[in-house]
Amino acid sequence: MSGKVRRENDDDEVKDNDRKRVESNYVRNSSATTPKRIRRNEEHVEKELINEFSSNSNIELNPKEKSQGSAQLDNFYASFLPSSQYYERSYMHRDVVTHVIVTKTDFLISGSQDGHIKFWKILTSDYLKQQQTVATSSHSSKANDDQQEEINSLVPLPIQFVKHFRAHLGPILAMCVNVSGTLLCSTCSDRTLKMFDVLSFDMITMVKLDIIPLTCSFVDSSRQALSKLAVSDSQSSTIYIYDAKTLNIKEPISILSNIGHGSSVSIISYSSQYDLAISCDQTSIINYWSPTNIESLPNEILFKSKLDTDLFELVKRKLIPLALEFNNTGDLFALMGKSSTEKKLFLFNTLKGKILKVFDEHLEIYKQLHERLLTKQQESEEKKLNLNILNNVEYSRRLTIEKDLEKNQSIYSLINLQFDSSGTFLFYSTLYGIKMLNIRNNSIRLFFGTTENARFIRSALYQYNKSSDNNLNSTILFTTAYKKNRFYLFTRNNPQ
């Protein structure tokens, strides 16, 4: 019987306390105790079981998507993404963690239900080398042993705590960062809006809005001189645009009240490639608009009327939009919609406004798949392979949590979608763990945290592509969990 040790990091002091998890099954990475043939069989069967979750789509795969070359390219992209089914570490807040955001400046920002915000520096190999160079140059002949030990101690840690803000008196409604990763905005139901400089991890402005905000999003690219912040009103369909660069948050530079929404806007997502914003309201209306020119859409948009698109599909199905995310190029966006009887994931062509694929995410689908998985697992018991499949008791417990979660709209709306940098894989949380969906061939690459005692909610994917070192914190999947005062880190490493 072997154990897995995982780091659990405490509050501001970030003290390391080793937590030992004793698994009832074998040690997955122990080559000394597991014969190679059995490990190969196990990987084959587990891959087969994962493929049972292959998602149905309304579009058939074309020959290029079925080619061997495409599969090899998928494997190449996946090699830069987390691959461990177990979380490697977790870090604490004093209350339930609700938000995690990764910036292009290699920072992680986490927010909790008590209104507290924490800044964390993601420790890349290039950053650590820079720190070592600075320390060495400042002590050229007589190096300070204490400082050197402090720098060396950073190497095995994925992130380092930087600063803690008691930002709001109530729960954080929304958090967003700009495209360049230099500004952070947070809002609260007490009408407060706070702006932070990410690089100096300092709060630079605080205002009391005239409205109760619902969501916020930066709607500008790094090429534009003006930094714009869009904030929706929870009591109307109006969207307010503020100048975030001059910090004139009190007076909006424009007010959008006639772009076609009939209720409060719950989602605002922006593509800097096309200077295009997409907003969704609580009556399932989806609208395109350009923050630079409100009167017209960007020239790249290929439709003149929404009647020529599939943007009314959620209205037809009576689905409420939960989350929307663009891929890196802005050519595609994923949209999750839900009703009392359905839950669908849509993949849209941005420029045409047409649906490319539809994936069914309703609980009944997972129930049917779970039953098939248990049957296959029983068949594999003859080979003595222990797989990460939920038993009936654990599945029933998660199903109960899921039904309670669906009743709590404020928590359920925190579920988000995350594309990888290649646009091939999409990450989002389910009752079976965090799903890594290959949108090219409709298959499931992996489920993260299936056997963990947590229902994961919101995720943020970090990919560092500047360094040749692919082993040191090059990719991390950060995630929050239901009623947990921790956020979790999935990497390419299993718990040591």
Buried (B, 14 or more C-beta within 10 A) or exposed (E): EEEBEBBBBEBEEBEEEEEEEEBEEBBBEEEEEBEEEEBEBBEEBBEEBBEBBBBEBEEEBEEEBEEEEBBEBBEEBBEBBBBBBBBBBBBBBEBBBBBBBBBBEBBBBBBBBBBBBBBBBBBBBBBBEEBBEEBEEEEEEEEEEEBBEEBEEBEEBBBBBEBBBEBBEEBBBBBBBBBBBBBBBBBBBBEBBBBBEBEEBEBEBBBEBEBBBBBBBBBBBEEBEEBBBBBBBBEBBBBBBBBBBEBEBEEBEEEBEEBBBEEBBBBBBBBBBBBBBBBBBBBBBBBBBBBBEBEEBBEEBBBEEBEEBBBBBBEEBEBBBBBBBBBEEBBBBBBBBBBEEBBBBBBBBBBBBBBBBBBBBBBEBBEEBBEEBBEBBEEBEEEEBBBBBBEEEEBEBBBEBBEBBBEEBEBBBBBBBBBBBBBBBBBBBBBBBBBBBBBBBBBBBBBBBBBBEBBBBBBBBBBBEEBEBEEBBBBBBBBBBBEBBBBBBBBBBBBE
